Amino acid sequence: MRRQSISYALSTAALVAFGTLSAGAADNAAVQEKAAVCSGCHGENGISQTENIPSLAGQPDQFLQWQLVFFRAGSRKNEQMQPIAEDITNEDVRSLGAYFAAMTPPQAGEDKDPDLSKKGSQVAVGRRCASCHTDTFAGTKAVARLAGQREEYLVKALRDYKSSQRVGGGGAAMADVAYHMSDEEITAVAHYLAYFK
């Protein structure tokens, strides 16, 4: 009798575990299917190969979730993102945030203009970029990862903050920082962050 009880308990546990694994695999497949739409612009494995399109790999989970919410709500605007974001659920927001956050972030290539990076480093210190984006510029919580991001995208983002075209999240803080930056400073700090290792 006791053997039957143990056998029954083990069988039940195995079925529950199998059901959980199957549900997890199905959930993972659903997330991958939704993420495949993102890959068309943001690149395979979340690393963008397209000008002015950011890499998503390794961005903090909360940051990614908030950006999707801002696009969905229309407070952050982009012709390509708006129709996609309108159709995503809260569960999609959570799962896509976690999915891209778990990916390996882009690695900076060889810096071909170390003098510009040196100027950019001075700008980053002067504007206190690390106070929010961390000393490694990897971002945290709802604050973006900047290290290894596409250089021209960083320039565009800073210009958009400066002109108040980009809002949402830390928009007020970023607008204040960017507003006081010259175009030369924006170019230098974007270069520095894109090649930061």
N, CA and C atoms as an extended XYZ file, in Angstrom:
591
Properties=species:S:1:pos:R:3:atomname:S:1:resname:S:1:resid:I:1 pbc="F F F"
N         0.819       -1.185        0.000 N   MET     1
C         0.000        0.000        0.000 CA  MET     1
C         0.868        1.256        0.000 C   MET     1
N         1.887        1.202        0.858 N   ARG     2
C         2.771        2.356        0.956 CA  ARG     2
C         3.503        2.604       -0.367 C   ARG     2
N         3.937        1.474       -1.022 N   ARG     3
C         4.616        1.602       -2.323 CA  ARG     3
C         3.695        2.236       -3.352 C   ARG     3
N         2.430        1.855       -3.347 N   GLN     4
C         1.472        2.425       -4.283 CA  GLN     4
C         1.315        3.924       -4.052 C   GLN     4
N         1.270        4.326       -2.778 N   SER     5
C         1.135        5.756       -2.451 CA  SER     5
C         2.333        6.544       -2.939 C   SER     5
N         3.523        5.980       -2.695 N   ILE     6
C         4.757        6.659       -3.144 CA  ILE     6
C         4.788        6.727       -4.661 C   ILE     6
N         4.444        5.613       -5.300 N   SER     7
C         4.428        5.559       -6.762 CA  SER     7
C         3.431        6.564       -7.332 C   SER     7
N         2.243        6.628       -6.699 N   TYR     8
C         1.214        7.571       -7.145 CA  TYR     8
C         1.703        9.021       -6.976 C   TYR     8
N         2.329        9.291       -5.826 N   ALA     9
C         2.832       10.646       -5.548 CA  ALA     9
C         3.902       11.038       -6.566 C   ALA     9
N         4.801       10.100       -6.867 N   LEU    10
C         5.852       10.385       -7.853 CA  LEU    10
C         5.264       10.603       -9.244 C   LEU    10
N         4.290        9.786       -9.614 N   SER    11
C         3.645        9.944      -10.923 CA  SER    11
C         2.945       11.287      -11.031 C   SER    11
N         2.243       11.658       -9.951 N   THR    12
C         1.544       12.948       -9.935 CA  THR    12
C         2.534       14.095      -10.049 C   THR    12
N         3.625       14.005       -9.297 N   ALA    13
C         4.653       15.054       -9.342 CA  ALA    13
C         5.252       15.157      -10.742 C   ALA    13
N         5.483       14.005      -11.365 N   ALA    14
C         6.050       14.013      -12.723 CA  ALA    14
C         5.087       14.656      -13.712 C   ALA    14
N         3.786       14.341      -13.578 N   LEU    15
C         2.798       14.940      -14.477 CA  LEU    15
C         2.708       16.450      -14.281 C   LEU    15
N         2.726       16.869      -13.023 N   VAL    16
C         2.676       18.304      -12.732 CA  VAL    16
C         3.913       18.982      -13.317 C   VAL    16
N         5.081       18.386      -13.098 N   ALA    17
C         6.323       18.957      -13.632 CA  ALA    17
C         6.282       18.995      -15.156 C   ALA    17
N         5.795       17.899      -15.769 N   PHE    18
C         5.713       17.872      -17.221 CA  PHE    18
C         4.773       18.957      -17.740 C   PHE    18
N         3.620       19.100      -17.049 N   GLY    19
C         2.662       20.148      -17.435 CA  GLY    19
C         3.269       21.524      -17.312 C   GLY    19
N         4.036       21.753      -16.247 N   THR    20
C         4.694       23.047      -16.045 CA  THR    20
C         5.728       23.288      -17.125 C   THR    20
N         6.510       22.232      -17.436 N   LEU    21
C         7.517       22.377      -18.487 CA  LEU    21
C         6.861       22.654      -19.837 C   LEU    21
N         5.771       21.937      -20.112 N   SER    22
C         5.085       22.152      -21.386 CA  SER    22
C         4.536       23.564      -21.477 C   SER    22
N         3.932       24.045      -20.374 N   ALA    23
C         3.399       25.405      -20.363 CA  ALA    23
C         4.529       26.412      -20.514 C   ALA    23
N         5.660       26.153      -19.819 N   GLY    24
C         6.811       27.051      -19.927 CA  GLY    24
C         7.355       27.077      -21.348 C   GLY    24
N         7.440       25.904      -21.973 N   ALA    25
C         7.934       25.832      -23.350 CA  ALA    25
C         6.990       26.556      -24.295 C   ALA    25
N         5.681       26.392      -24.057 N   ALA    26
C         4.687       27.083      -24.901 CA  ALA    26
C         4.793       28.591      -24.711 C   ALA    26
N         4.954       29.019      -23.437 N   ASP    27
C         5.099       30.452      -23.159 CA  ASP    27
C         6.338       31.004      -23.832 C   ASP    27
N         7.440       30.247      -23.745 N   ASN    28
C         8.695       30.683      -24.351 CA  ASN    28
C         8.560       30.785      -25.868 C   ASN    28
N         7.874       29.826      -26.457 N   ALA    29
C         7.658       29.855      -27.909 CA  ALA    29
C         6.811       31.069      -28.295 C   ALA    29
N         5.816       31.399      -27.480 N   ALA    30
C         4.961       32.557      -27.756 CA  ALA    30
C         5.758       33.856      -27.664 C   ALA    30
N         6.637       33.941      -26.659 N   VAL    31
C         7.476       35.136      -26.504 CA  VAL    31
C         8.424       35.254      -27.699 C   VAL    31
N         9.031       34.144      -28.086 N   GLN    32
C         9.950       34.167      -29.235 CA  GLN    32
C         9.223       34.590      -30.507 C   GLN    32
N         7.989       34.148      -30.654 N   GLU    33
C         7.202       34.523      -31.832 CA  GLU    33
C         6.942       36.036      -31.842 C   GLU    33
N         6.592       36.581      -30.696 N   LYS    34
C         6.354       38.029      -30.601 CA  LYS    34
C         7.656       38.805      -30.785 C   LYS    34
N         8.738       38.284      -30.218 N   ALA    35
C        10.042       38.948      -30.333 CA  ALA    35
C        10.560       38.924      -31.769 C   ALA    35
N        10.131       37.933      -32.549 N   ALA    36
C        10.565       37.847      -33.948 CA  ALA    36
C        10.127       39.085      -34.731 C   ALA    36
N         8.985       39.650      -34.369 N   VAL    37
C         8.517       40.886      -35.011 CA  VAL    37
C         9.518       42.010      -34.733 C   VAL    37
N        10.044       42.037      -33.502 N   CYS    38
C        11.005       43.071      -33.098 CA  CYS    38
C        12.323       42.932      -33.866 C   CYS    38
N        12.702       41.679      -34.151 N   SER    39
C        13.987       41.410      -34.794 CA  SER    39
C        14.112       42.036      -36.180 C   SER    39
N        12.970       42.229      -36.844 N   GLY    40
C        13.008       42.831      -38.168 CA  GLY    40
C        13.716       44.176      -38.182 C   GLY    40
N        13.540       44.962      -37.113 N   CYS    41
C        14.205       46.271      -37.018 CA  CYS    41
C        15.350       46.263      -36.019 C   CYS    41
N        15.125       45.634      -34.858 N   HIS    42
C        16.096       45.711      -33.766 CA  HIS    42
C        17.190       44.658      -33.859 C   HIS    42
N        17.120       43.808      -34.880 N   GLY    43
C        18.198       42.858      -35.144 CA  GLY    43
C        18.050       41.526      -34.443 C   GLY    43
N        18.696       40.537      -35.041 N   GLU    44
C        18.715       39.205      -34.462 CA  GLU    44
C        19.430       39.269      -33.121 C   GLU    44
N        18.920       38.562      -32.155 N   ASN    45
C        19.457       38.582      -30.786 CA  ASN    45
C        19.420       39.967      -30.166 C   ASN    45
N        18.519       40.828      -30.676 N   GLY    46
C        18.332       42.146      -30.084 CA  GLY    46
C        19.438       43.143      -30.349 C   GLY    46
N        20.325       42.840      -31.291 N   ILE    47
C        21.436       43.747      -31.602 CA  ILE    47
C        21.189       44.364      -32.978 C   ILE    47
N        20.913       45.651      -32.961 N   SER    48
C        20.523       46.358      -34.178 CA  SER    48
C        21.676       46.500      -35.170 C   SER    48
N        21.329       46.300      -36.428 N   GLN    49
C        22.259       46.541      -37.530 CA  GLN    49
C        21.751       47.686      -38.399 C   GLN    49
N        20.717       48.366      -37.920 N   THR    50
C        20.041       49.387      -38.702 CA  THR    50
C        20.228       50.764      -38.084 C   THR    50
N        20.605       51.716      -38.907 N   GLU    51
C        20.844       53.080      -38.447 CA  GLU    51
C        19.628       53.647      -37.716 C   GLU    51
N        19.902       54.317      -36.610 N   ASN    52
C        18.890       54.982      -35.768 CA  ASN    52
C        17.871       54.043      -35.126 C   ASN    52
N        18.163       52.752      -35.134 N   ILE    53
C        17.315       51.777      -34.438 CA  ILE    53
C        18.143       51.218      -33.282 C   ILE    53
N        17.670       51.334      -32.048 N   PRO    54
C        18.487       50.893      -30.911 CA  PRO    54
C        18.562       49.382      -30.767 C   PRO    54
N        19.648       48.923      -30.170 N   SER    55
C        19.754       47.529      -29.746 CA  SER    55
C        18.944       47.376      -28.464 C   SER    55
N        18.257       46.256      -28.330 N   LEU    56
C        17.447       45.981      -27.141 CA  LEU    56
C        18.129       44.997      -26.200 C   LEU    56
N        19.045       44.197      -26.714 N   ALA    57
C        19.695       43.166      -25.911 CA  ALA    57
C        20.415       43.767      -24.715 C   ALA    57
N        20.114       43.222      -23.540 N   GLY    58
C        20.791       43.646      -22.327 CA  GLY    58
C        20.256       44.927      -21.713 C   GLY    58
N        19.213       45.509      -22.319 N   GLN    59
C        18.596       46.682      -21.695 CA  GLN    59
C        17.884       46.213      -20.418 C   GLN    59
N        17.843       47.050      -19.380 N   PRO    60
C        17.134       46.640      -18.162 CA  PRO    60
C        15.658       46.338      -18.440 C   PRO    60
N        15.181       45.293      -17.802 N   ASP    61
C        13.815       44.816      -17.979 CA  ASP    61
C        12.785       45.939      -17.798 C   ASP    61
N        12.864       46.668      -16.694 N   GLN    62
C        11.885       47.724      -16.425 CA  GLN    62
C        11.950       48.826      -17.475 C   GLN    62
N        13.147       49.152      -17.925 N   PHE    63
C        13.284       50.179      -18.958 CA  PHE    63
C        12.539       49.756      -20.224 C   PHE    63
N        12.751       48.518      -20.646 N   LEU    64
C        12.082       48.015      -21.852 CA  LEU    64
C        10.563       48.020      -21.676 C   LEU    64
N        10.110       47.589      -20.512 N   GLN    65
C         8.668       47.567      -20.268 CA  GLN    65
C         8.071       48.968      -20.349 C   GLN    65
N         8.738       49.927      -19.712 N   TRP    66
C         8.206       51.292      -19.730 CA  TRP    66
C         8.175       51.866      -21.139 C   TRP    66
N         9.194       51.590      -21.940 N   GLN    67
C         9.202       52.125      -23.303 CA  GLN    67
C         8.032       51.567      -24.106 C   GLN    67
N         7.755       50.277      -23.942 N   LEU    68
C         6.612       49.685      -24.634 CA  LEU    68
C         5.299       50.326      -24.182 C   LEU    68
N         5.195       50.582      -22.880 N   VAL    69
C         3.990       51.237      -22.352 CA  VAL    69
C         3.869       52.658      -22.914 C   VAL    69
N         4.982       53.387      -22.974 N   PHE    70
C         4.949       54.752      -23.518 CA  PHE    70
C         4.535       54.745      -24.992 C   PHE    70
N         5.073       53.798      -25.756 N   PHE    71
C         4.675       53.697      -27.167 CA  PHE    71
C         3.191       53.337      -27.276 C   PHE    71
N         2.756       52.386      -26.460 N   ARG    72
C         1.359       51.943      -26.511 CA  ARG    72
C         0.412       53.082      -26.148 C   ARG    72
N         0.798       53.880      -25.170 N   ALA    73
C        -0.047       54.997      -24.727 CA  ALA    73
C         0.026       56.198      -25.665 C   ALA    73
N         1.043       56.216      -26.546 N   GLY    74
C         1.198       57.327      -27.479 CA  GLY    74
C         1.996       58.492      -26.927 C   GLY    74
N         2.516       58.371      -25.684 N   SER    75
C         3.330       59.464      -25.144 CA  SER    75
C         4.717       59.470      -25.773 C   SER    75
N         5.171       58.314      -26.231 N   ARG    76
C         6.392       58.241      -27.035 CA  ARG    76
C         5.957       57.851      -28.435 C   ARG    76
N         6.415       58.598      -29.424 N   LYS    77
C         5.906       58.407      -30.784 CA  LYS    77
C         6.985       57.900      -31.748 C   LYS    77
N         6.550       56.966      -32.591 N   ASN    78
C         7.403       56.439      -33.645 CA  ASN    78
C         6.493       55.723      -34.633 C   ASN    78
N         6.628       56.037      -35.910 N   GLU    79
C         5.733       55.482      -36.933 CA  GLU    79
C         5.723       53.961      -36.958 C   GLU    79
N         6.909       53.352      -36.779 N   GLN    80
C         6.987       51.897      -36.835 CA  GLN    80
C         6.503       51.251      -35.536 C   GLN    80
N         6.803       51.883      -34.409 N   MET    81
C         6.481       51.272      -33.122 CA  MET    81
C         5.008       51.397      -32.741 C   MET    81
N         4.377       52.496      -33.098 N   GLN    82
C         2.999       52.746      -32.661 CA  GLN    82
C         2.049       51.595      -33.005 C   GLN    82
N         1.969       51.171      -34.273 N   PRO    83
C         1.008       50.104      -34.581 CA  PRO    83
C         1.346       48.776      -33.906 C   PRO    83
N         2.622       48.514      -33.684 N   ILE    84
C         3.027       47.271      -33.014 CA  ILE    84
C         2.638       47.335      -31.548 C   ILE    84
N         2.979       48.450      -30.902 N   ALA    85
C         2.737       48.596      -29.462 CA  ALA    85
C         1.257       48.628      -29.118 C   ALA    85
N         0.431       49.124      -30.017 N   GLU    86
C        -1.018       49.195      -29.753 CA  GLU    86
C        -1.625       47.820      -29.524 C   GLU    86
N        -1.024       46.800      -30.122 N   ASP    87
C        -1.595       45.448      -30.057 CA  ASP    87
C        -0.997       44.569      -28.967 C   ASP    87
N        -0.065       45.089      -28.169 N   ILE    88
C         0.543       44.220      -27.163 CA  ILE    88
C        -0.188       44.341      -25.825 C   ILE    88
N        -0.277       43.216      -25.144 N   THR    89
C        -0.949       43.149      -23.845 CA  THR    89
C         0.052       43.450      -22.727 C   THR    89
N        -0.465       43.603      -21.521 N   ASN    90
C         0.424       43.792      -20.370 CA  ASN    90
C         1.347       42.591      -20.193 C   ASN    90
N         0.826       41.403      -20.437 N   GLU    91
C         1.649       40.190      -20.336 CA  GLU    91
C         2.754       40.211      -21.392 C   GLU    91
N         2.437       40.670      -22.603 N   ASP    92
C         3.455       40.806      -23.646 CA  ASP    92
C         4.550       41.774      -23.204 C   ASP    92
N         4.142       42.883      -22.602 N   VAL    93
C         5.092       43.891      -22.133 CA  VAL    93
C         6.065       43.257      -21.144 C   VAL    93
N         5.520       42.498      -20.184 N   ARG    94
C         6.373       41.862      -19.171 CA  ARG    94
C         7.290       40.814      -19.796 C   ARG    94
N         6.731       39.968      -20.653 N   SER    95
C         7.533       38.880      -21.210 CA  SER    95
C         8.591       39.391      -22.193 C   SER    95
N         8.257       40.398      -23.004 N   LEU    96
C         9.248       40.945      -23.934 CA  LEU    96
C        10.359       41.686      -23.192 C   LEU    96
N        10.001       42.397      -22.125 N   GLY    97
C        11.014       43.062      -21.315 CA  GLY    97
C        12.017       42.065      -20.769 C   GLY    97
N        11.506       40.984      -20.176 N   ALA    98
C        12.372       39.951      -19.600 CA  ALA    98
C        13.193       39.252      -20.686 C   ALA    98
N        12.570       39.005      -21.829 N   TYR    99
C        13.230       38.294      -22.932 CA  TYR    99
C        14.468       39.054      -23.432 C   TYR    99
N        14.296       40.327      -23.742 N   PHE   100
C        15.426       41.097      -24.267 CA  PHE   100
C        16.444       41.454      -23.187 C   PHE   100
N        15.980       41.641      -21.959 N   ALA   101
C        16.904       41.949      -20.859 CA  ALA   101
C        17.865       40.790      -20.613 C   ALA   101
N        17.412       39.553      -20.847 N   ALA   102
C        18.243       38.371      -20.607 CA  ALA   102
C        19.288       38.135      -21.704 C   ALA   102
N        19.191       38.843      -22.813 N   MET   103
C        20.135       38.650      -23.917 CA  MET   103
C        21.472       39.343      -23.641 C   MET   103
N        22.510       38.833      -24.274 N   THR   104
C        23.836       39.433      -24.140 CA  THR   104
C        23.854       40.772      -24.854 C   THR   104
N        24.246       41.842      -24.150 N   PRO   105
C        24.244       43.169      -24.780 CA  PRO   105
C        25.298       43.280      -25.874 C   PRO   105
N        25.151       44.252      -26.763 N   PRO   106
C        26.149       44.430      -27.820 CA  PRO   106
C        27.508       44.793      -27.226 C   PRO   106
N        28.545       44.294      -27.845 N   GLN   107
C        29.907       44.594      -27.410 CA  GLN   107
C        30.485       45.694      -28.288 C   GLN   107
N        31.101       46.663      -27.657 N   ALA   108
C        31.682       47.785      -28.400 CA  ALA   108
C        32.823       47.296      -29.280 C   ALA   108
N        32.886       47.835      -30.479 N   GLY   109
C        33.967       47.517      -31.393 CA  GLY   109
C        35.205       48.347      -31.075 C   GLY   109
N        36.132       48.353      -32.009 N   GLU   110
C        37.367       49.116      -31.823 CA  GLU   110
C        37.081       50.604      -31.981 C   GLU   110
N        37.512       51.381      -31.016 N   ASP   111
C        37.322       52.831      -31.039 CA  ASP   111
C        38.355       53.454      -31.981 C   ASP   111
N        37.881       53.992      -33.100 N   LYS   112
C        38.796       54.563      -34.092 CA  LYS   112
C        39.042       56.047      -33.877 C   LYS   112
N        38.420       56.607      -32.829 N   ASP   113
C        38.635       58.025      -32.524 CA  ASP   113
C        38.730       58.208      -31.004 C   ASP   113
N        39.851       57.739      -30.412 N   PRO   114
C        39.981       57.835      -28.956 CA  PRO   114
C        39.987       59.270      -28.436 C   PRO   114
N        40.405       60.223      -29.266 N   ASP   115
C        40.375       61.628      -28.836 CA  ASP   115
C        38.933       62.092      -28.628 C   ASP   115
N        38.047       61.677      -29.527 N   LEU   116
C        36.627       62.033      -29.383 CA  LEU   116
C        36.040       61.349      -28.143 C   LEU   116
N        36.463       60.108      -27.887 N   SER   117
C        36.004       59.403      -26.689 CA  SER   117
C        36.467       60.114      -25.423 C   SER   117
N        37.681       60.645      -25.462 N   LYS   118
C        38.199       61.375      -24.294 CA  LYS   118
C        37.338       62.611      -24.020 C   LYS   118
N        36.975       63.320      -25.083 N   LYS   119
C        36.083       64.484      -24.920 CA  LYS   119
C        34.722       64.025      -24.406 C   LYS   119
N        34.232       62.915      -24.952 N   GLY   120
C        32.943       62.375      -24.526 CA  GLY   120
C        32.952       61.952      -23.071 C   GLY   120
N        34.065       61.407      -22.609 N   SER   121
C        34.211       61.020      -21.213 CA  SER   121
C        34.090       62.242      -20.306 C   SER   121
N        34.697       63.339      -20.727 N   GLN   122
C        34.623       64.582      -19.954 CA  GLN   122
C        33.187       65.113      -19.909 C   GLN   122
N        32.493       64.987      -21.032 N   VAL   123
C        31.081       65.411      -21.073 CA  VAL   123
C        30.259       64.538      -20.129 C   VAL   123
N        30.476       63.220      -20.177 N   ALA   124
C        29.722       62.294      -19.331 CA  ALA   124
C        29.938       62.600      -17.855 C   ALA   124
N        31.167       62.941      -17.490 N   VAL   125
C        31.461       63.303      -16.101 CA  VAL   125
C        30.787       64.632      -15.762 C   VAL   125
N        30.941       65.601      -16.638 N   GLY   126
C        30.360       66.928      -16.404 CA  GLY   126
C        28.846       66.916      -16.327 C   GLY   126
N        28.214       66.058      -17.085 N   ARG   127
C        26.744       65.970      -17.094 CA  ARG   127
C        26.232       64.911      -16.120 C   ARG   127
N        27.140       64.283      -15.426 N   ARG   128
C        26.831       63.287      -14.400 CA  ARG   128
C        25.979       62.130      -14.932 C   ARG   128
N        26.315       61.647      -16.113 N   CYS   129
C        25.563       60.545      -16.737 CA  CYS   129
C        25.544       59.290      -15.856 C   CYS   129
N        26.665       59.022      -15.191 N   ALA   130
C        26.773       57.807      -14.377 CA  ALA   130
C        25.862       57.839      -13.157 C   ALA   130
N        25.419       59.015      -12.732 N   SER   131
C        24.573       59.077      -11.540 CA  SER   131
C        23.248       58.346      -11.754 C   SER   131
N        22.778       58.268      -12.979 N   CYS   132
C        21.560       57.503      -13.268 CA  CYS   132
C        21.867       56.203      -14.024 C   CYS   132
N        22.778       56.269      -14.978 N   HIS   133
C        23.027       55.126      -15.876 CA  HIS   133
C        24.074       54.162      -15.340 C   HIS   133
N        24.596       54.393      -14.166 N   THR   134
C        25.626       53.615      -13.450 CA  THR   134
C        27.018       53.857      -14.031 C   THR   134
N        28.024       53.496      -13.243 N   ASP   135
C        29.428       53.718      -13.637 CA  ASP   135
C        29.817       52.944      -14.888 C   ASP   135
N        29.129       51.842      -15.136 N   THR   136
C        29.437       51.035      -16.324 CA  THR   136
C        28.507       51.374      -17.488 C   THR   136
N        27.612       52.320      -17.266 N   PHE   137
C        26.616       52.733      -18.260 CA  PHE   137
C        25.757       51.559      -18.737 C   PHE   137
N        25.584       50.574      -17.837 N   ALA   138
C        24.757       49.406      -18.143 CA  ALA   138
C        23.292       49.657      -17.817 C   ALA   138
N        22.996       50.804      -17.207 N   GLY   139
C        21.617       51.105      -16.836 CA  GLY   139
C        21.175       50.288      -15.644 C   GLY   139
N        20.010       50.601      -15.144 N   THR   140
C        19.451       49.878      -14.002 CA  THR   140
C        17.968       50.181      -13.898 C   THR   140
N        17.206       49.200      -13.523 N   LYS   141
C        15.760       49.345      -13.371 CA  LYS   141
C        15.133       50.008      -14.603 C   LYS   141
N        14.606       51.229      -14.457 N   ALA   142
C        13.940       51.890      -15.584 CA  ALA   142
C        14.862       52.846      -16.329 C   ALA   142
N        16.165       52.726      -16.093 N   VAL   143
C        17.151       53.614      -16.727 CA  VAL   143
C        17.910       52.835      -17.797 C   VAL   143
N        18.029       53.406      -18.975 N   ALA   144
C        18.583       52.720      -20.146 CA  ALA   144
C        20.054       52.355      -20.021 C   ALA   144
N        20.398       51.251      -20.667 N   ARG   145
C        21.792       50.886      -20.900 CA  ARG   145
C        22.283       51.762      -22.051 C   ARG   145
N        23.447       52.403      -21.889 N   LEU   146
C        24.028       53.235      -22.934 CA  LEU   146
C        25.274       52.598      -23.547 C   LEU   146
N        26.006       51.833      -22.752 N   ALA   147
C        27.259       51.224      -23.215 CA  ALA   147
C        26.992       50.292      -24.392 C   ALA   147
N        27.698       50.528      -25.485 N   GLY   148
C        27.593       49.670      -26.657 CA  GLY   148
C        26.393       49.949      -27.551 C   GLY   148
N        25.594       50.956      -27.194 N   GLN   149
C        24.426       51.297      -28.019 CA  GLN   149
C        24.905       51.928      -29.329 C   GLN   149
N        24.099       51.879      -30.343 N   ARG   150
C        24.467       52.469      -31.642 CA  ARG   150
C        24.729       53.968      -31.472 C   ARG   150
N        25.844       54.409      -32.003 N   GLU   151
C        26.291       55.793      -31.825 CA  GLU   151
C        25.301       56.801      -32.394 C   GLU   151
N        24.846       56.582      -33.624 N   GLU   152
C        23.945       57.559      -34.246 CA  GLU   152
C        22.586       57.573      -33.544 C   GLU   152
N        22.207       56.439      -32.954 N   TYR   153
C        20.961       56.410      -32.197 CA  TYR   153
C        21.091       57.253      -30.926 C   TYR   153
N        22.233       57.165      -30.256 N   LEU   154
C        22.451       57.977      -29.054 CA  LEU   154
C        22.410       59.467      -29.395 C   LEU   154
N        23.012       59.833      -30.531 N   VAL   155
C        22.960       61.234      -30.982 CA  VAL   155
C        21.504       61.646      -31.193 C   VAL   155
N        20.761       60.818      -31.906 N   LYS   156
C        19.349       61.123      -32.183 CA  LYS   156
C        18.557       61.252      -30.886 C   LYS   156
N        18.748       60.320      -29.953 N   ALA   157
C        18.006       60.351      -28.686 CA  ALA   157
C        18.303       61.643      -27.920 C   ALA   157
N        19.572       62.024      -27.849 N   LEU   158
C        19.931       63.250      -27.127 CA  LEU   158
C        19.340       64.485      -27.807 C   LEU   158
N        19.381       64.506      -29.127 N   ARG   159
C        18.782       65.644      -29.847 CA  ARG   159
C        17.269       65.688      -29.635 C   ARG   159
N        16.639       64.510      -29.616 N   ASP   160
C        15.192       64.456      -29.377 CA  ASP   160
C        14.841       64.928      -27.973 C   ASP   160
N        15.648       64.547      -26.984 N   TYR   161
C        15.422       65.054      -25.621 CA  TYR   161
C        15.620       66.566      -25.581 C   TYR   161
N        16.669       67.045      -26.251 N   LYS   162
C        16.984       68.479      -26.237 CA  LYS   162
C        15.843       69.303      -26.833 C   LYS   162
N        15.225       68.800      -27.889 N   SER   163
C        14.155       69.530      -28.565 CA  SER   163
C        12.765       69.193      -28.011 C   SER   163
N        12.725       68.390      -26.957 N   SER   164
C        11.465       67.946      -26.323 CA  SER   164
C        10.599       67.088      -27.243 C   SER   164
N        11.199       66.471      -28.253 N   GLN   165
C        10.447       65.549      -29.109 CA  GLN   165
C        10.269       64.194      -28.443 C   GLN   165
N        11.159       63.880      -27.500 N   ARG   166
C        11.048       62.606      -26.796 CA  ARG   166
C        10.641       62.870      -25.359 C   ARG   166
N         9.593       62.185      -24.940 N   VAL   167
C         9.082       62.332      -23.578 CA  VAL   167
C         8.852       60.944      -22.986 C   VAL   167
N         8.526       60.927      -21.711 N   GLY   168
C         8.245       59.660      -21.051 CA  GLY   168
C         9.397       59.233      -20.173 C   GLY   168
N         9.082       58.609      -19.068 N   GLY   169
C        10.107       58.115      -18.157 CA  GLY   169
C        10.924       59.236      -17.570 C   GLY   169
N        12.236       59.135      -17.727 N   GLY   170
C        13.138       60.163      -17.216 CA  GLY   170
C        13.238       61.333      -18.163 C   GLY   170
N        12.194       61.553      -18.952 N   GLY   171
C        12.203       62.606      -19.965 CA  GLY   171
C        12.554       63.970      -19.414 C   GLY   171
N        12.032       64.311      -18.257 N   ALA   172
C        12.298       65.638      -17.691 CA  ALA   172
C        13.770       65.776      -17.340 C   ALA   172
N        14.332       64.769      -16.694 N   ALA   173
C        15.754       64.808      -16.331 CA  ALA   173
C        16.617       64.837      -17.578 C   ALA   173
N        16.280       63.991      -18.547 N   MET   174
C        17.089       63.930      -19.770 CA  MET   174
C        16.957       65.206      -20.592 C   MET   174
N        15.772       65.774      -20.644 N   ALA   175
C        15.577       67.024      -21.385 CA  ALA   175
C        16.412       68.130      -20.766 C   ALA   175
N        16.483       68.171      -19.436 N   ASP   176
C        17.272       69.182      -18.748 CA  ASP   176
C        18.763       69.012      -19.034 C   ASP   176
N        19.230       67.755      -19.018 N   VAL   177
C        20.640       67.476      -19.306 CA  VAL   177
C        20.958       67.828      -20.756 C   VAL   177
N        20.148       67.323      -21.683 N   ALA   178
C        20.422       67.502      -23.119 CA  ALA   178
C        20.264       68.951      -23.565 C   ALA   178
N        19.341       69.663      -22.956 N   TYR   179
C        19.086       71.047      -23.360 CA  TYR   179
C        20.343       71.907      -23.286 C   TYR   179
N        21.168       71.646      -22.308 N   HIS   180
C        22.377       72.453      -22.093 CA  HIS   180
C        23.592       71.932      -22.844 C   HIS   180
N        23.424       70.872      -23.635 N   MET   181
C        24.560       70.292      -24.365 CA  MET   181
C        24.667       70.901      -25.754 C   MET   181
N        25.888       71.187      -26.142 N   SER   182
C        26.128       71.642      -27.516 CA  SER   182
C        26.095       70.429      -28.438 C   SER   182
N        25.998       70.681      -29.732 N   ASP   183
C        25.996       69.576      -30.689 CA  ASP   183
C        27.320       68.813      -30.622 C   ASP   183
N        28.414       69.524      -30.384 N   GLU   184
C        29.724       68.883      -30.277 CA  GLU   184
C        29.768       67.961      -29.060 C   GLU   184
N        29.167       68.401      -27.965 N   GLU   185
C        29.130       67.566      -26.757 CA  GLU   185
C        28.278       66.327      -26.990 C   GLU   185
N        27.158       66.491      -27.658 N   ILE   186
C        26.289       65.346      -27.960 CA  ILE   186
C        27.035       64.328      -28.810 C   ILE   186
N        27.710       64.804      -29.836 N   THR   187
C        28.475       63.913      -30.712 CA  THR   187
C        29.562       63.181      -29.937 C   THR   187
N        30.271       63.910      -29.071 N   ALA   188
C        31.379       63.313      -28.316 CA  ALA   188
C        30.894       62.281      -27.310 C   ALA   188
N        29.856       62.611      -26.550 N   VAL   189
C        29.393       61.675      -25.521 CA  VAL   189
C        28.747       60.444      -26.153 C   VAL   189
N        28.071       60.614      -27.274 N   ALA   190
C        27.484       59.460      -27.976 CA  ALA   190
C        28.585       58.517      -28.448 C   ALA   190
N        29.661       59.081      -28.961 N   HIS   191
C        30.790       58.255      -29.415 CA  HIS   191
C        31.404       57.515      -28.230 C   HIS   191
N        31.653       58.236      -27.161 N   TYR   192
C        32.239       57.630      -25.964 CA  TYR   192
C        31.400       56.463      -25.451 C   TYR   192
N        30.103       56.650      -25.356 N   LEU   193
C        29.225       55.610      -24.829 CA  LEU   193
C        29.099       54.429      -25.777 C   LEU   193
N        29.070       54.693      -27.058 N   ALA   194
C        28.962       53.607      -28.046 CA  ALA   194
C        30.174       52.681      -27.996 C   ALA   194
N        31.331       53.232      -27.654 N   TYR   195
C        32.565       52.435      -27.617 CA  TYR   195
C        33.020       52.125      -26.194 C   TYR   195
N        32.175       52.415      -25.218 N   PHE   196
C        32.537       52.196      -23.826 CA  PHE   196
C        32.694       50.700      -23.546 C   PHE   196
N        33.801       50.336      -22.888 N   LYS   197
C        34.047       48.925      -22.532 CA  LYS   197
C        34.260       48.799      -21.047 C   LYS   197
